[in-house]
């Protein structure tokens, strides 16, 4: 197994708006660590290492969260579940970590990555991507960084449907209908379509409900 990226966090004992403002002023980001059983631990993490980790990992890659709690250090496999950014300057102001059991499957959203140049585009068509993400079920260490789709052979009026997309071994897509992921249309036929919202979040396969929001107000 390849060595995982490590991110150091500390247990956060002072909660509420005032302490959180002071943390951010000191270059720290308040957050919550949720374990796979639903328990949660308030934590704090240095902003710059968090930003660097998020650039490398996104929301769907496992890393080692090194937690300092009660004078002891414990390393836990985790995901960067959600990062909330300050709306004006864009700095992270809150983060949710999700602890995972490496032996159990989870459901998580992974983005599509288009590669190649469609032959239909060379003939004057326009490449349209209809879905940005797909929910998959797999073990945490098998989560792909993206689902790659080669569009090279797409001609005008051709589509690639989800049933024709190849997924890595051990990764099972979740969908109810054979929808089109990407296609090539003629420019004169382009119409403004309804956008699809990206799927977010994750859940332990078979678990009920979602992890609760942070109890202390920000």
C-alpha positions in Angstrom: 0.0 0.0 0.0 1.4 3.4 -0.9 2.1 5.8 1.9 -0.8 8.2 2.5 -0.6 12.0 2.8 -0.7 13.0 6.4 -2.6 16.0 7.9 -2.2 17.0 11.5 -5.2 18.2 13.5 -5.8 19.0 17.2 -8.8 18.5 19.3 -10.8 21.7 19.7 -12.0 22.3 23.3 -13.2 25.9 23.0 -16.4 26.0 20.9 -18.6 28.8 19.6 -18.3 32.0 17.5 -15.7 33.8 19.5 -13.2 31.0 19.8 -13.7 30.1 16.1 -13.0 33.7 15.1 -9.8 33.7 17.1 -8.7 30.5 15.5 -9.2 31.9 12.0 -7.3 35.1 12.9 -4.4 32.8 14.0 -4.4 30.9 10.7 -6.3 27.9 12.0 -9.6 26.4 10.6 -12.2 24.9 13.0 -13.7 21.6 12.0 -15.4 18.4 12.9 -14.1 14.8 12.6 -16.9 12.3 12.1 -16.1 8.7 12.6 -17.8 5.9 10.6 -20.2 5.2 13.6 -21.6 8.7 13.7 -19.6 10.1 16.7 -17.9 13.5 16.2 -14.9 15.3 17.6 -14.4 19.1 17.2 -10.9 19.7 15.8 -8.7 22.5 14.5 -6.2 22.4 11.6 -3.6 24.9 10.2 -5.0 26.6 7.1 -2.1 26.3 4.8 -1.6 22.5 5.2 -5.3 22.1 4.8 -5.4 24.0 1.5 -2.4 22.0 0.2 -4.1 18.7 1.2 -7.4 19.7 -0.5 -5.5 20.6 -3.7 -4.0 17.1 -3.8 -6.9 15.1 -2.5 -10.2 16.8 -3.2 -13.2 15.2 -1.5 -12.6 11.6 -2.6 -9.1 10.4 -1.7 -8.1 8.8 1.6 -5.4 10.3 3.7 -4.0 9.8 7.3 -5.5 12.3 9.7 -3.1 12.6 12.6 -5.1 13.7 15.6 -3.7 15.1 18.8 -6.2 14.5 21.7 -5.7 14.5 25.4 -1.9 14.5 25.1 -1.9 11.5 22.8 -1.6 11.1 19.0 -3.8 8.8 16.9 -3.7 8.3 13.2 -7.0 7.6 11.4 -7.8 7.0 7.7 -10.2 9.8 6.6 -11.6 11.8 3.8 -11.9 15.6 3.4 -15.7 15.5 3.3 -16.6 19.1 3.1 -14.6 22.4 3.1 -16.6 25.6 3.5 -14.9 28.7 2.1 -15.3 32.3 3.2 -17.5 33.9 0.4 -15.3 37.0 -0.2 -11.7 36.0 0.1 -12.2 32.3 -0.5 -10.2 31.1 2.5 -11.5 27.9 4.2 -13.5 28.7 7.3 -14.7 25.3 8.3 -13.9 21.7 7.4 -15.6 18.3 8.0 -13.5 15.2 8.1 -15.0 11.7 7.7 -13.3 8.7 9.2 -13.5 5.5 7.1 -13.1 1.8 7.7 -10.7 0.6 5.0 -12.4 -2.8 5.0 -16.0 -1.5 4.3 -17.5 -0.1 1.2 -18.7 3.5 1.1 -20.8 5.4 -1.4 -19.2 8.6 -2.7 -19.4 11.0 -5.7 -16.5 11.0 -8.2 -16.2 13.4 -11.1 -15.9 12.5 -14.8 -12.8 13.4 -16.7 -13.0 13.8 -20.4 -10.0 13.0 -22.6 -9.3 13.2 -26.3 -10.8 15.4 -29.0 -14.1 14.3 -30.4 -14.1 13.8 -34.2 -17.6 15.5 -34.3 -16.0 18.6 -32.8 -13.5 18.7 -35.7 -16.6 18.7 -38.0 -18.1 21.8 -36.4 -20.0 20.2 -33.5 -20.0 21.2 -29.9 -19.1 18.8 -27.0 -21.7 18.8 -24.3 -21.2 17.2 -20.9 -24.5 16.5 -19.3 -23.3 15.1 -15.9 -20.3 16.1 -13.9 -20.3 13.3 -11.2 -21.3 9.8 -10.6 -22.0 8.1 -7.3 -19.9 4.9 -6.9 -19.7 2.2 -4.3 -16.2 0.8 -3.4 -13.7 0.4 -0.5 -12.0 3.6 0.5 -8.6 2.7 -0.9 -10.2 1.9 -4.3 -11.8 5.3 -4.8 -10.6 6.6 -8.2 -9.5 10.2 -8.5 -11.8 10.5 -11.5 -13.8 8.4 -14.0 -12.1 8.8 -17.3 -14.1 8.9 -20.5 -12.4 9.0 -24.0 -14.5 11.1 -26.3 -12.2 10.7 -29.4 -14.7 8.5 -31.4 -17.8 10.7 -30.7 -19.3 11.9 -33.9 -22.0 14.6 -34.4 -25.3 13.5 -32.6 -23.4 10.7 -30.8 -23.7 10.3 -27.0 -21.9 8.2 -24.4 -24.3 6.7 -21.9 -23.5 5.7 -18.4 -23.8 1.9 -19.2 -21.0 2.3 -21.8 -18.6 4.0 -19.3 -15.8 1.8 -18.0 -15.2 1.7 -14.3 -12.1 0.5 -12.4 -12.2 -3.0 -10.9 -14.0 -3.0 -7.5 -15.8 0.3 -8.3 -19.6 -0.1 -8.9 -21.6 2.9 -10.3 -25.0 3.8 -8.8 -27.7 4.9 -11.3 -31.3 4.2 -12.1 -31.5 5.0 -15.8 -29.0 4.8 -18.7 -28.5 8.5 -19.0 -26.2 10.3 -21.5 -23.0 11.6 -19.8 -21.5 13.4 -22.8 -22.4 14.0 -26.5 -21.7 16.1 -29.6 -24.3 18.4 -31.0 -24.4 20.7 -34.0 -23.9 24.3 -33.2 -27.2 25.4 -34.7 -29.1 22.8 -32.6 -27.6 23.9 -29.3 -30.2 24.8 -26.8 -30.0 26.0 -23.3 -30.6 22.9 -21.1 -31.4 22.4 -17.5 -28.2 22.1 -15.4 -27.7 19.0 -13.3 -26.5 19.6 -9.8 -23.4 17.6 -8.7 -23.8 14.8 -6.3 -22.1 15.5 -3.0 -21.4 13.7 0.2 -20.8 10.1 1.0 -22.3 7.4 3.2 -21.3 4.1 4.6 -23.0 1.4 2.5 -26.0 0.2 4.4 -25.9 2.9 7.1 -29.0 4.9 7.8 -29.1 8.7 7.8 -26.4 11.3 7.4 -23.8 12.6 9.8 -25.1 15.5 11.9 -24.1 19.1 11.4 -21.7 20.7 13.9 -23.4 21.4 17.2 -21.7 24.5 18.1 -22.7 27.7 16.2 -20.0 29.4 14.1 
